[in-house]
């Protein structure tokens, strides 16, 4: 099996300082496989802006804000954050925030109400945080950090990226549901998700419905658990070298070559990504388009049609082809979700506050 890449703990560049802060993390834990080719066909930034602008409002006439995305306690319906997007979400570029010390980091997160106390009180609002990469310092120091602290940092930093990726997917879903079948952006989305063979052919109504089954969110609990499993808690060289957090294969010749390449699979490598967010988006596109995960998409569509919660625990049962380990892999992902109480993160939603881009001190 391939050595698994890592998940995003990119802020690790803050080194041991960041890790120690994890003791106050919002997510408080208790305590190589059959990869596919990564062939991303995502819209350009300009096209993504058009998707956001063209369908920026929710279908109903009432404006939706972040607070409206909170799932009511005890709800047995699909999570609000999986069906709606805030109309008050920020549109400006993220503000760079340089963090030079533990005290500065703690002050920042406390000011965002992004801490253990808030989470335990039931607040599921997550700030819009991004970062560029994982530093080599994390590789060198992660084994010296208590496991619980390492987990806290890992989950805490990955969650905002997952929620941003899901938000973008929901915006695509809205456009798909509402746009004319000959809409240019709709045609590009259909091509991206492999529903059509080119990006300039009008869709049929049947193709629109097929597209809606593929363009949908991934439960954060599932993404977090797979990220931890696939990356070894962000300790593989592939994360540092190419922001690769989910072990996706690349047969284009541009991938990162593993030290022990399986010759029977051809000339493959691990896909590179420009940013940690791009890696999360690539993973979601993989699950949403590859035939190996058709069962996941069918189950998710069934849960949505019945207005039932879409949970990581449920969808994990469809991932028998994600790893050569089969059922053992599924059991491990479910155990990860259960042990770390990641099901709570399926109810998380993004803040309407301005986005922040975290810049650690240089290695």
VMD Tcl script that draws the C-alpha trace (Angstrom):
set ca {
  {0.00 0.00 0.00}
  {1.06 3.56 -0.51}
  {2.31 5.56 2.35}
  {-0.61 7.80 3.17}
  {-0.34 11.57 2.80}
  {-1.57 13.98 5.37}
  {-4.21 16.28 6.23}
  {-4.04 19.67 6.72}
  {-2.66 20.85 9.78}
  {-1.02 23.50 7.94}
  {-0.89 25.96 10.68}
  {1.61 23.55 11.98}
  {4.02 26.06 10.69}
  {3.37 27.75 13.96}
  {5.35 24.86 15.34}
  {5.17 23.62 18.86}
  {3.52 26.86 19.87}
  {0.47 26.07 17.79}
  {0.35 22.54 19.00}
  {0.36 23.50 22.63}
  {-2.51 25.83 21.98}
  {-4.48 22.83 20.86}
  {-5.27 22.02 24.45}
  {-7.89 24.70 24.11}
  {-9.13 23.39 20.79}
  {-12.77 23.61 19.94}
  {-12.92 19.97 18.91}
  {-12.06 18.01 22.01}
  {-11.37 14.31 21.38}
  {-11.78 11.78 24.16}
  {-9.08 10.15 24.59}
  {-2.81 2.69 1.39}
  {-5.53 1.90 -0.63}
  {-7.28 1.94 -3.95}
  {-6.74 5.53 -4.89}
  {-8.07 7.10 -8.05}
  {-6.59 9.43 -10.61}
  {-6.97 13.06 -9.70}
  {-8.05 14.98 -12.78}
  {-9.45 18.25 -11.52}
  {-11.66 20.25 -13.88}
  {-12.73 23.05 -11.59}
  {-13.97 26.44 -12.73}
  {-11.56 29.32 -12.91}
  {-11.73 31.90 -10.15}
  {-13.76 34.10 -12.49}
  {-16.23 31.30 -13.20}
  {-16.54 30.51 -9.50}
  {-17.33 34.16 -8.86}
  {-20.08 33.94 -11.46}
  {-21.55 30.91 -9.70}
  {-21.48 32.76 -6.38}
  {-22.96 35.96 -7.80}
  {-25.57 34.43 -10.09}
  {-27.14 32.33 -7.37}
  {-26.09 34.13 -4.22}
  {-29.56 34.19 -2.65}
  {-31.45 31.23 -1.25}
  {-34.56 30.11 -3.07}
  {-36.95 31.54 -0.49}
  {-37.47 35.27 -0.19}
  {-36.22 35.50 3.39}
  {-32.55 36.29 3.85}
  {-30.52 33.58 5.55}
  {-27.70 34.41 7.96}
  {-25.13 32.18 9.65}
  {-27.24 31.83 12.78}
  {-30.03 30.33 10.65}
  {-27.73 27.47 9.65}
  {-27.58 26.09 13.19}
  {-29.32 22.71 13.39}
  {-31.93 22.65 16.19}
  {-31.08 20.31 19.05}
  {-32.58 16.87 18.56}
  {-33.46 17.49 14.92}
  {-33.96 14.37 12.81}
  {-33.92 16.28 9.52}
  {-31.09 17.04 7.12}
  {-28.69 19.53 8.71}
  {-29.52 23.17 7.95}
  {-25.94 23.82 6.90}
  {-26.31 21.04 4.29}
  {-29.30 22.70 2.65}
  {-28.76 26.46 2.93}
  {-26.03 29.01 2.35}
  {-25.88 32.28 4.25}
  {-26.81 35.36 2.22}
  {-24.65 37.39 4.60}
  {-21.44 35.49 3.95}
  {-18.40 37.72 3.28}
  {-17.35 38.42 -0.29}
  {-14.03 40.17 0.24}
  {-10.66 38.43 0.18}
  {-9.31 37.06 3.43}
  {-7.27 39.31 5.66}
  {-3.73 38.12 6.40}
  {-3.10 37.56 10.10}
  {0.46 36.86 11.20}
  {0.73 34.84 14.38}
  {4.09 34.99 16.11}
  {3.39 33.50 19.51}
  {1.13 31.24 21.50}
  {-0.41 34.20 23.31}
  {-1.28 35.91 20.02}
  {-2.87 32.72 18.69}
  {-4.94 32.17 21.83}
  {-6.09 35.78 21.81}
  {-7.13 35.49 18.17}
  {-9.17 32.32 18.62}
  {-10.77 33.55 21.83}
  {-11.77 36.73 20.02}
  {-13.47 34.54 17.40}
  {-15.29 32.55 20.09}
  {-13.57 29.47 18.68}
  {-12.62 27.57 21.80}
  {-13.49 24.57 23.92}
  {-15.86 26.42 26.22}
  {-17.91 27.73 23.31}
  {-18.08 24.30 21.67}
  {-19.15 22.61 24.89}
  {-21.91 25.18 25.27}
  {-23.30 24.04 21.92}
  {-21.94 26.74 19.62}
  {-21.20 25.17 16.23}
  {-20.16 28.33 14.42}
  {-16.72 28.04 12.82}
  {-14.62 30.99 11.59}
  {-13.48 31.19 7.98}
  {-9.78 30.34 8.30}
  {-7.31 29.34 5.62}
  {-3.56 28.82 5.32}
  {-1.09 27.99 2.57}
  {0.70 24.81 3.54}
  {2.11 22.56 6.24}
  {5.63 23.34 7.37}
  {8.46 20.90 7.79}
  {8.50 21.82 11.45}
  {5.30 19.80 11.95}
  {7.00 16.69 10.60}
  {9.88 17.13 12.99}
  {7.89 17.92 16.12}
  {4.59 16.03 15.79}
  {5.95 12.86 17.37}
  {7.00 14.85 20.41}
  {3.51 16.25 20.95}
  {0.90 14.53 23.12}
  {-1.56 12.67 20.91}
  {-4.62 14.51 22.15}
  {-3.04 17.87 21.49}
  {-2.04 16.82 18.00}
  {-5.59 15.69 17.26}
  {-7.07 18.93 18.52}
  {-4.93 21.05 16.24}
  {-5.55 18.76 13.30}
  {-9.34 18.75 13.59}
  {-9.53 22.40 14.46}
  {-7.65 23.64 11.41}
  {-9.21 21.29 8.89}
  {-12.85 21.97 9.76}
  {-13.04 25.51 8.27}
  {-11.68 24.26 4.93}
  {-14.25 21.45 4.78}
  {-17.08 23.87 5.46}
  {-15.86 26.29 2.79}
  {-15.67 23.45 0.25}
  {-19.20 22.34 1.17}
  {-20.47 25.91 0.85}
  {-19.09 26.13 -2.69}
  {-20.75 22.83 -3.55}
  {-24.11 24.07 -2.25}
  {-23.77 27.15 -4.46}
  {-23.19 24.86 -7.43}
  {-26.26 22.81 -6.47}
  {-28.40 25.94 -6.43}
  {-27.27 26.93 -9.88}
  {-27.85 23.43 -11.21}
  {-31.38 23.35 -9.84}
  {-32.34 26.82 -11.09}
  {-30.39 27.58 -14.27}
  {-31.71 27.06 -17.82}
  {-30.45 23.84 -19.38}
  {-28.39 25.83 -21.89}
  {-26.73 28.02 -19.25}
  {-23.00 28.29 -19.96}
  {-21.91 27.88 -16.35}
  {-24.22 24.91 -15.87}
  {-22.62 23.26 -18.89}
  {-19.15 23.76 -17.42}
  {-20.24 22.22 -14.11}
  {-21.72 19.23 -15.92}
  {-18.43 18.70 -17.74}
  {-16.45 19.07 -14.51}
  {-18.55 16.32 -12.92}
  {-18.29 14.10 -16.03}
  {-21.99 14.20 -16.84}
  {-21.27 15.51 -20.34}
  {-18.33 15.03 -22.70}
  {-17.82 18.72 -23.38}
  {-18.61 22.04 -21.73}
  {-20.74 23.65 -24.45}
  {-23.72 21.32 -24.87}
  {-27.13 22.00 -23.37}
  {-28.17 19.47 -20.72}
  {-31.29 17.37 -20.67}
  {-33.54 17.37 -17.64}
  {-32.37 13.83 -16.90}
  {-28.76 15.01 -16.91}
  {-29.68 17.83 -14.53}
  {-31.03 15.29 -12.05}
  {-27.97 13.09 -12.46}
  {-25.79 16.12 -11.80}
  {-27.67 16.97 -8.61}
  {-26.89 13.48 -7.29}
  {-23.17 14.06 -7.79}
  {-22.86 17.70 -6.75}
  {-23.45 17.47 -3.02}
  {-21.70 17.96 0.31}
  {-19.53 15.58 2.30}
  {-20.20 15.28 6.06}
  {-17.30 17.00 7.87}
  {-16.98 14.05 10.27}
  {-16.19 11.73 7.36}
  {-13.68 14.13 5.82}
  {-11.92 14.69 9.15}
  {-11.69 10.97 9.87}
  {-10.39 10.09 6.41}
  {-7.94 12.96 6.50}
  {-6.52 11.72 9.80}
  {-6.35 8.14 8.56}
  {-4.93 8.90 5.13}
  {-2.33 11.39 6.29}
  {-1.24 9.81 9.54}
  {-2.23 13.06 11.25}
  {-0.30 15.10 8.70}
  {3.04 13.41 9.11}
  {3.79 12.23 5.55}
  {6.17 14.04 3.25}
  {3.42 14.45 0.65}
  {1.61 17.06 2.71}
  {4.70 19.24 3.01}
  {5.74 18.74 -0.60}
  {2.38 19.11 -2.29}
  {-0.48 19.86 0.11}
  {-1.67 16.29 -0.45}
  {-3.95 15.23 2.39}
  {-6.04 12.35 1.00}
  {-3.66 10.12 -0.95}
  {-5.13 10.70 -4.39}
  {-3.21 9.13 -7.23}
  {-2.06 11.03 -10.28}
  {-1.11 9.28 -13.51}
  {-0.29 12.47 -15.41}
  {3.40 12.28 -14.62}
  {3.22 15.37 -12.41}
  {2.59 13.56 -9.13}
  {4.94 13.00 -6.23}
  {6.57 9.60 -6.58}
  {6.36 7.27 -3.55}
  {9.57 5.56 -2.52}
  {8.03 2.13 -3.08}
  {6.03 2.46 -6.26}
  {3.80 -0.47 -7.23}
  {4.89 -1.18 -10.79}
  {1.74 -3.14 -11.62}
  {-0.26 0.07 -11.31}
  {1.81 1.99 -13.84}
  {3.62 5.29 -13.61}
  {1.68 7.01 -10.87}
  {2.35 9.53 -8.14}
  {0.49 11.41 -5.45}
  {-1.46 14.42 -6.69}
  {-0.16 17.87 -5.83}
  {-2.39 20.76 -4.77}
  {-1.76 24.47 -4.62}
  {-3.35 24.88 -1.18}
  {-4.85 22.75 1.61}
  {-8.31 23.95 0.54}
  {-7.63 22.73 -3.00}
  {-6.76 19.32 -1.58}
  {-10.08 19.13 0.28}
  {-11.93 20.20 -2.88}
  {-10.04 17.62 -4.92}
  {-10.99 14.87 -2.48}
  {-14.66 15.87 -2.63}
  {-14.61 15.97 -6.43}
  {-13.05 12.51 -6.37}
  {-15.82 11.04 -4.22}
  {-18.46 12.88 -6.24}
  {-17.34 11.64 -9.65}
  {-15.48 8.32 -9.41}
  {-17.42 5.13 -10.10}
  {-15.83 3.52 -7.06}
  {-17.98 5.74 -4.82}
  {-21.30 5.49 -6.60}
  {-22.81 3.76 -3.55}
  {-21.91 6.77 -1.42}
  {-23.64 9.15 -3.79}
  {-26.74 6.98 -4.02}
  {-27.06 6.70 -0.25}
  {-26.51 10.43 0.19}
  {-29.19 11.20 -2.41}
  {-31.61 8.83 -0.65}
  {-31.00 10.49 2.73}
  {-31.49 13.93 1.22}
  {-34.69 12.91 -0.57}
  {-36.07 11.59 2.73}
  {-34.88 14.74 4.58}
  {-32.77 12.63 6.93}
  {-29.39 13.60 8.41}
  {-26.42 13.02 6.12}
  {-23.79 11.71 8.51}
  {-20.24 10.54 8.22}
  {-21.09 7.39 10.14}
  {-23.69 6.46 7.50}
  {-21.64 7.29 4.41}
  {-18.52 5.60 5.76}
  {-20.23 2.26 5.16}
  {-19.97 2.82 1.40}
  {-16.19 3.25 1.29}
  {-15.22 -0.40 0.82}
  {-13.29 0.57 -2.34}
  {-11.37 3.47 -0.86}
  {-8.81 1.13 0.62}
  {-7.60 -2.39 -0.02}
  {-8.51 -3.07 3.59}
  {-12.21 -3.03 2.69}
  {-14.46 -3.52 5.72}
  {-11.56 -3.09 8.12}
  {-11.03 0.38 6.67}
  {-14.71 1.23 7.13}
  {-14.59 0.01 10.71}
  {-11.53 2.14 11.38}
  {-13.14 5.31 9.98}
  {-16.29 4.73 12.02}
  {-14.23 4.15 15.14}
  {-12.35 7.39 14.46}
  {-15.63 9.29 14.18}
  {-17.08 7.73 17.30}
  {-14.02 7.96 19.54}
  {-13.34 11.60 18.69}
  {-17.03 12.63 18.71}
  {-16.67 13.98 15.20}
  {-20.39 13.54 14.57}
  {-20.82 16.88 16.37}
  {-18.90 18.60 13.57}
  {-21.61 17.54 11.08}
  {-23.69 20.28 12.68}
  {-21.02 22.96 12.27}
  {-21.52 25.98 10.01}
  {-19.44 28.90 8.80}
  {-19.45 32.32 10.39}
  {-20.49 35.41 8.44}
  {-17.48 37.25 9.85}
  {-14.66 38.28 7.54}
  {-12.30 35.46 6.49}
  {-8.78 35.29 7.87}
  {-5.65 33.85 6.31}
  {-3.21 32.65 8.95}
  {0.47 33.25 8.34}
  {2.86 31.56 10.76}
  {6.31 32.77 11.55}
  {8.89 31.42 9.07}
  {10.59 28.09 9.65}
}
mol new
graphics top color blue
foreach p $ca { graphics top sphere $p radius 0.5 }
foreach p [lrange $ca 0 end-1] q [lrange $ca 1 end] { graphics top cylinder $p $q radius 0.2 }
display resetview
